[in-house]
Amino acid sequence: MCKFVGLTGGIGSGKTTVGRMFTELGVPVYNSDTEAKNLMETSIEVIDALKDLLGEGAYTQERLNKTYVSEQIFSNKSLLDKLNAIVHPAVREHFLQWSTKQNTIYVIQEAAIIFEIGSQDFYSKTILVTAPENTRIKRIKKRNVGTSSQDIKARIQNQWNDSEKIELADFVIQNIDLKKTETEVLRVHTTLLNCFS
């Protein structure tokens, strides 16, 4: 069975970019955000639980109403925690099924909140991706055109700050300059291969 490595970082830190770099090195990467969105539209158990939590407005014509859900949860930490309690176990189960089909020394699970929910012990190692807040805001605005700085800052504030996560992470990759990030990813990959071999 392969080892599990958690890849995390705040919104806009560049987790997915770093994940793609690991993929290019032959490491299977499971994107929890993508799979969570998929499960929120395909898993009857998850859909029913979200409707119970957020009301029928959470879905429009059998599709997740992302705008409605975002408006409900990102200004209400209690609702966000309840949504996470529904979605995260479903994602974990899906990840475990996915991981059994991989034939590598280790796999990566990319997840926005590992330390915040105390799941770091699930992984053999954890990698934290960081970037300055102003860089993160610019990236999110570019990716999600029309999102206000205020909305982005609210999302950032719903996550732990980097200094709290750095203390818990096994590896920290600063994602400011792509060339330096690639070098760091290769260094971490080599270290992980040596560690797990």
C-alpha positions in Angstrom: 0.0 0.0 0.0 1.3 3.5 -0.9 2.0 6.2 1.6 -0.3 9.2 1.9 1.0 12.8 1.7 -1.2 15.7 2.4 -0.8 18.9 0.3 -2.4 22.0 1.7 -2.3 25.7 1.8 -4.6 28.7 2.0 -6.9 29.7 -0.9 -4.8 31.2 -3.7 -1.5 29.8 -2.4 -1.0 27.7 -5.4 -1.8 24.2 -4.1 -3.1 23.0 -7.5 0.0 24.4 -9.3 2.3 22.5 -6.9 0.1 19.4 -7.3 0.5 19.6 -11.1 4.3 19.8 -10.6 4.2 16.5 -8.5 2.0 15.0 -11.2 4.6 15.8 -13.8 7.1 13.8 -11.6 4.8 10.8 -11.8 3.0 11.2 -8.5 -0.8 10.6 -8.5 -2.5 13.7 -7.0 -6.1 13.6 -5.7 -7.7 17.0 -5.8 -10.1 17.1 -2.8 -11.8 20.3 -3.9 -12.6 18.9 -7.3 -13.8 15.6 -5.9 -15.9 17.4 -3.2 -17.7 19.4 -5.9 -18.3 16.2 -7.8 -19.6 14.4 -4.8 -21.9 17.3 -4.0 -23.5 16.7 -7.3 -23.4 12.9 -7.6 -23.7 11.5 -4.1 -27.4 11.2 -3.0 -26.3 11.0 0.7 -24.3 14.2 0.4 -27.0 16.0 -1.7 -29.7 15.1 0.9 -27.6 16.2 3.8 -26.7 19.6 2.1 -30.4 20.2 1.4 -31.2 19.5 5.0 -28.5 21.9 6.2 -28.9 24.7 3.7 -32.4 24.3 2.3 -33.6 23.5 -1.2 -31.9 26.6 -2.5 -28.6 24.7 -2.3 -29.6 23.0 -5.6 -31.1 24.4 -8.8 -32.2 21.9 -11.4 -30.2 19.1 -9.7 -27.0 21.2 -9.9 -25.2 22.7 -6.9 -26.1 26.4 -6.6 -22.5 27.5 -5.8 -23.4 31.2 -5.4 -26.1 30.4 -2.9 -23.9 27.9 -1.0 -21.0 30.4 -0.9 -23.2 33.2 0.4 -24.5 30.9 3.2 -21.3 29.4 4.4 -18.4 31.8 4.0 -20.0 34.4 6.4 -21.2 31.7 8.9 -18.4 29.6 10.4 -20.9 27.3 12.1 -22.5 26.4 8.8 -19.1 26.0 7.1 -18.1 23.6 9.8 -21.3 21.6 9.4 -20.9 21.5 5.6 -17.3 20.3 6.1 -18.6 17.6 8.5 -20.8 16.3 5.6 -18.4 16.6 2.7 -15.1 15.6 4.3 -16.0 12.1 5.3 -17.4 11.4 1.8 -14.2 12.8 0.2 -12.0 10.7 2.6 -13.8 7.5 1.6 -13.5 8.4 -2.1 -9.8 9.1 -1.6 -9.2 5.8 0.1 -10.9 3.9 -2.8 -8.9 5.9 -5.3 -5.6 5.3 -3.6 -6.0 1.5 -3.8 -5.9 1.8 -7.6 -2.5 3.7 -7.6 0.7 1.8 -8.0 3.3 4.3 -6.6 5.4 4.7 -3.5 3.2 7.6 -2.4 0.2 9.6 -3.5 -0.8 13.1 -2.6 -4.2 14.3 -1.4 -4.5 18.0 -2.1 -6.9 19.5 0.5 -7.4 23.1 1.5 -7.9 22.4 5.2 -5.8 19.6 6.7 -4.5 21.2 9.9 -7.8 23.1 10.6 -9.7 19.9 10.9 -6.9 18.0 12.7 -6.4 15.4 10.0 -2.6 15.7 9.6 -2.1 12.4 11.4 -3.9 10.6 8.6 -0.8 11.4 6.4 2.7 10.0 6.5 3.9 13.5 5.7 2.4 17.0 5.0 3.4 19.7 2.6 2.2 23.3 3.1 2.2 25.7 0.2 2.4 29.4 1.1 2.3 32.8 -0.6 1.9 36.4 0.6 -1.7 37.4 1.1 -1.6 40.1 -1.6 -0.3 37.5 -4.1 -3.1 35.2 -3.1 -5.7 37.9 -3.6 -4.4 38.7 -7.1 -4.5 35.0 -8.0 -8.0 34.5 -6.8 -9.3 37.6 -8.6 -7.7 36.4 -11.8 -9.2 32.9 -11.4 -12.6 34.1 -10.2 -13.3 37.3 -12.1 -15.8 39.5 -10.3 -14.9 38.3 -6.8 -14.4 41.2 -4.5 -11.3 41.6 -2.3 -13.7 41.7 0.7 -15.1 38.3 -0.2 -11.6 36.9 -0.7 -10.4 38.2 2.6 -13.4 36.7 4.3 -12.5 33.3 2.8 -8.9 33.7 3.9 -10.0 34.6 7.4 -12.0 31.3 7.6 -8.7 29.4 7.3 -5.8 29.3 9.7 -2.9 31.7 9.0 0.3 30.3 7.6 2.3 30.7 10.8 0.0 28.3 12.6 0.3 25.7 9.8 4.0 26.0 9.3 4.5 24.6 12.8 2.6 21.5 11.9 3.9 20.9 8.3 6.7 18.5 7.5 7.6 20.6 4.4 6.9 24.2 3.4 7.0 25.3 -0.2 6.9 29.0 -0.9 5.0 29.5 -4.1 6.1 33.0 -5.4 8.5 32.3 -8.2 7.6 29.3 -10.4 11.2 28.2 -11.1 12.0 28.2 -7.4 8.8 26.4 -6.7 9.7 23.7 -9.2 13.1 23.3 -7.5 11.4 23.0 -4.1 8.9 20.4 -5.4 11.7 18.3 -6.9 13.6 18.5 -3.5 10.6 17.5 -1.5 9.8 14.6 -4.0 13.3 13.3 -3.8 13.2 13.5 0.0 9.9 11.7 0.1 11.1 8.9 -2.2 14.2 8.4 0.1 12.0 8.5 3.2 9.5 6.0 1.9 11.8 3.6 0.2 
